[in-house]
Amino acid sequence: MKFVVSKQDLIELIRKIQNVVPQNATVPILSHFLIEAESDELILTATDLTVGARAHLPAKVKEKGAISLPSRRFFQLLRELTDTNLEVSASPGEMAQIQTGSSSFRLHGMDKSEYPALPDMSQATQFKISGGILKEMLFRTSFAVSKEESRYVLTGVLMRVKEGKAIFVGTDGKRLAKSETQVPLPADFSGDYILPLKAVDELLKSVDDNAEATIYLSEDKVAVESGNGILISKLLSGDYPDFEQVIQTEAEIFVTLHREELITLLRQISLFTSDSSHSVRFTFVPGELILTANSADIGDGKVSMPINYQGEKLEIAFNPHFFLDILRHSKDETVTLRISDPYNPGVITDSSAGLFVIMPMRLSDAHS
């Protein structure tokens, strides 16, 4: 194998896939990239056996071949090189030679045959979607997924395809985020696909906003092809909880809230919540929303903002950090909060078909 390539192009390509490489690989070869030189391009592959990524770029290939190289060491070396181009060659003896200007380096690799093959998704059901829309759907839902391994099925984002729509949902049981978009699939096609958070994070980094992405769906895997790369991930197994039931909360009160103003006030008042309760009391009185918090060891705070509320006084408590997360993942100037009483979830909606649910907290934890 022998090829000449632009150093900067190779660095950019590695950046697209390097986070897939596991931090502490139990199998040594998983800490490597697979580099393949074919006709006039290089193909780089990384996998942790759950998520795999492949990307390619043009190169001057003098001799076809492949080798796997230690990803971190190779990447660090590239960043230290000062020349714009480099030549890489490898013989079957699993040693790569990297030549640039008057410098020469030899790096131990491993044989291609030891590298796990990525699954072939060419026969899977597929559809195209705008890269920007896909990223928006994932951005607006992935923040709400559970970080607790004990709730395995909730540690990923659900993509439910039905009736020509893709519905994305993230929840940890205390809050829920849902977004949906039309997709070009038959109305009678349906399926649930739970994407691991690592795959979602990689898609948010690698998918091109301004290009179409192709999504491939199989029973236990999903792949997303975008630009010069593809990401393939195993799906989380298990049944996702019935989120529709939570969303259909009967709400009697609808309040429009200015998003940026509420973000500012919540950031202020959250400084007065204790580590144990993280609770802020929302008091709705005609024309005004009052936020209060107090903590025996910190102090107390009270802030307010004008709102279009005309009903009777209503008090409900929410975790301010969860509420802030929701507001940050909406982009409208205003959001609508739907509530019924202090004991049922609040539902927050915006004009972009985004819907967020937040569970209330005990009012006694947010006494003023």
N, C-alpha and C positions, 0 to 999 in steps of 0.2 A: 504494500500500500504506500502510495506517495501522493501528496497534494500540496498545493500552494493556496493560501487563503488570506484575506484581509484580517488582521488581528482584531480590529474593532468589530467587524461583522461577526466574528466567531464569539467574541465576548457577549455581544447582544443576544446571540442565539442561545448561549449557555444560560444567560440570565432568565430566559423564558422557561427553562426546564429545571434549573438547579434546585429549586425548592422541593421538587418531588423526591430528590435523593434523601433517604432517611438519615437523621442525625447520628444515630448509633445503630448501624446496620448489623443485624445478627448474622447475615450471610455476607461475607466480604465483598462479593462482586456487586452487591446492591449499592455500595458506596462509590461505584464507578459510573461513568457515562459509557455508552456504546457509541463509537464513532465509525460510521461506514462511508467509504468513498466510492461513489458510483457515477459513471459517465461524466457529468459535469456538475455534480453537486455533492455536498456533505449531508449526511443524515445523522442527527444526534438523538439518542434515546436515553431516558431515565425512568426508573420504576422503583416502587417500594412494595410491589406485588399487590397493592390495592389500587393505587393511582399510578398510571404510566403516562409519559409525555414523549412526543416525538416532534422534532422540528428540522427543517432543512434550509440550506442556503447554497447559492452558486459558489463553485470553487474550481480551480484549475486542477483536474485530476490527471496525474501522470500514470498512476498505476492503481487499479481497483483493489479494494481489500477492506478489512475491518479489524478493530482492536478495541478493547475496553480499557479506559484510563481512569485513575483515581480522580474523581471530580474536583474535590476541593484543591488538591495540590496543583492540578493542571490549570484550574481557573486562576489561582494565586500567581502562578508563573506567567500566564498571559498578561495579567494586569501589570506585572513588573517590567515586561518587555517594552523597549522604546521604539523598535522598528514598526513600520506600518503593515508589513506582510511577514508571514512565516511559512516555512516548509516543514511538513510533518511526514515522516516515513516510518514504516514498521515492517519488520520481517516476521515470519511465522514464529520466531523465538520469543514473542510476547514482550518485546522491548521497543518503545517508540523513540525516535530521534527527532528532536525539535531544533530546527536551524533558523536563525535569524541574524542577518548581518554577519558579524564575526563571532557570534555566540553559538554554542551548541550544547544541548542538554539531552540526557537519556533518561527516560522515565519507564519504570516497570509497569506493564499492563497485564491483562489477562485475556485468554483466548475468547473469541466471539462465541464459540459454541457453548460456553458456560453461562452466557447472559440470557436471562429469561425473555422469551419472545412475548411481544404484546399481542393481545387477542386480535383476530381479524373481525372487523365489524362491518365489512362491505355488504353482507347479506341482511343486516338489521334494518328495521323500519327507520326511515329517515325523513326529516323535514328541514326546511331552511327558516331562519329567523334572523332579524337584524341583530348584529352583535351588541349594539347599544341597548336595545330592548332587553336582550337576555341578561346583560350585566345589571341593568336597572332592576329587573325582577329579583335577581340574586342579592343585590345590595340591600333592597328594601325588606328582605325576609331573613337573611342569614344571621343578622345580629341577634335575633331572638331565639336561636337554637340553644339547646341545653349543653352545658359544659360538663355535665356529670355523666361519667361512663355508665353509671348504674341505670340511666335512662337511655339505653343504647339507641333505640329507634328515634329518639328526639335529638340525637347529636348530629342529625343531617337535615337538609332542606328537602321537603317533599315536593316533587313535581307531579301533579295529577293531570293526566291528559284525558279529556272527555268532551264530547260535543263540540269538537273543533276549537277547544280552548286549552291552554296550559295554565294551571293554577299552581302557584308557588306558595308554600307555607313553611314558616319556622315557628317553633314554640318551645318553651321550657316548662310549661305548666303554669307560670305566673304571668306570662304575656304571650301574645301571638301576633304574627305579622303575616298578611296575605296580599298577594298581588296576582293579577292574571292578564293574559294577552291572547289574542286570536292566533291560531297556528294552522297551517295548510295541511291538515290531516282529515280523513273522512270522519263524519259526525259519529259513526258507530265504533270508531277506534277509541279504546280507553285503556288506561293502565296507571299504576302508581309506581313512582321511581324515587327512592330516597337517596339523595346524593350526599356522600360524606363531606364534612365541612372542609377538609383539606382540598378536595376536588373543587369545591365552590371557591375557596380562596385563590386557587390557581387560575380558575376561569376568570375571576375578577381582575387578575393581573394580566392574563395573556390574550384574552379575546379582544379583537380589534373593534372598537366602537363604530367605525365607519364602513365596515364590511359585513357581508352576510356570514352567518355561522351555520354550519350543518350539524344537526343533532341526530345521533344514531341511537336507537333504543332497542335493547334486547331484554330478556327476562331478568338477567342478573347483572347487566352492565349498561353503562351509557358512555357515549363518546361525543366530543364536541370538536369539530374541525373549524379552524379559523385562520385566515392568512396562511402563513407557512408552517403551521403546527397543528397537531391533534392531541387532545387529552382524553384518555380512556380511564374510566373508573369502575370498580366493582360497586354495586349498590348495597346499602344497608338492608339487611333482611328483617322482616317483622311487619306487623300491622300498625299503621299510623293511627293514632286516636281520632275519633270522630270530631273534627274541629267545627263542622257546620253547626252543631248543637250549641257551641259556645258563642258563635257569631250571632245566632238568632235570639239574642237577648232582647227582651221587650223593653224598649226605652221610651220614657215619656217626655224626657227633657232633651232638647237639642240646643247646644250653645256653640256659637262661632268664636274661635279664639285666634288672636293674632300670634302667629307662630314664633317670630323672633322675640317679641316682647315677653312671651311666656318662657322661652328658653332663658332669657336674661334673669327673670325673677326666680325660676327654679334653680338656676345655678347659685343665686344668692342664698336662697332659703335652705338649700340642701347642705350648706355649711353648718347648719344648726341641728342636723339630725344625728342621732347616735349610731355607732357602728352596729348595734344590736337591732335597732328598729328600722332605720332608713325610711321614715314615714313623715309625710307632710299632709296637713289637713287642708283640704280645699273647701272653702265656705262660699256658697253661692247666695248672694242677696240681690235684690233688684238693682241692676246696673253695674254690679261689681263682683269680682272674684277676689277673695282674700286668701292668701296662703300663709299658714303659720306652722312653725315647728319649734319645739323646745327640747332641751336635753339637760338633765341634771348636772352633767359635768362640763357642758359647753356654754349654754346660755339659751337665748330664744330670739326668734326673728319673726317679723310680720311684714308682708308686702302685699300690694293689691294692684289690680288693673281694671279698667272699665270694660264691661262686656254687655251683650244684648240679652241679658237675662231679666225676666219680669216675674218669675214665680215666687213661691214661698221659700224661706230660708232652707237650704239643703247643705248638709255636711257629708263629706266622704274623704277617705284618706288613701293616698297612693304613694308608692315608692318613687321619689323624685328622679332617681337615676334611670329607672325603667321608662318613666314618662319622657325624660330628656332624650333617651335613645330613640324613641318613637318619633319625636319632633325632628331630630336630626336626620332621620331617614325618610322624612317627607320633604317636599321642596316647594310647596305652595305657600303663599303669603298667609293664608288662614287655613285652619283645620276645624272640623266639626266634632265636638265631643257629645256623645249620646250616653246619658245615664238615667237610671230609674230610682235608685235608692242607695244607701251606704253599703249594701251587702252584695250587690250584683256587679259584674264587670262593667267597666267603661269601654265604649267603642269609639275609636277615633278614625275619621275618614278624611280623605282629601280628594281633589278633583281628578287625580291620576289613577282612579280605580284601586287606590291603596286602602287597606283596611287593617287596623291594629286594635288589639284587645288588651286591656290591662286589668288585672285582678285588683280589687280594693284591699286595703289593709284594715286592721282593727282600729277604730277611731280612738280607743284608749291609748294607743301607742303614739298618737299625734296630738295629745291634749295641749291646749294652749294655756 
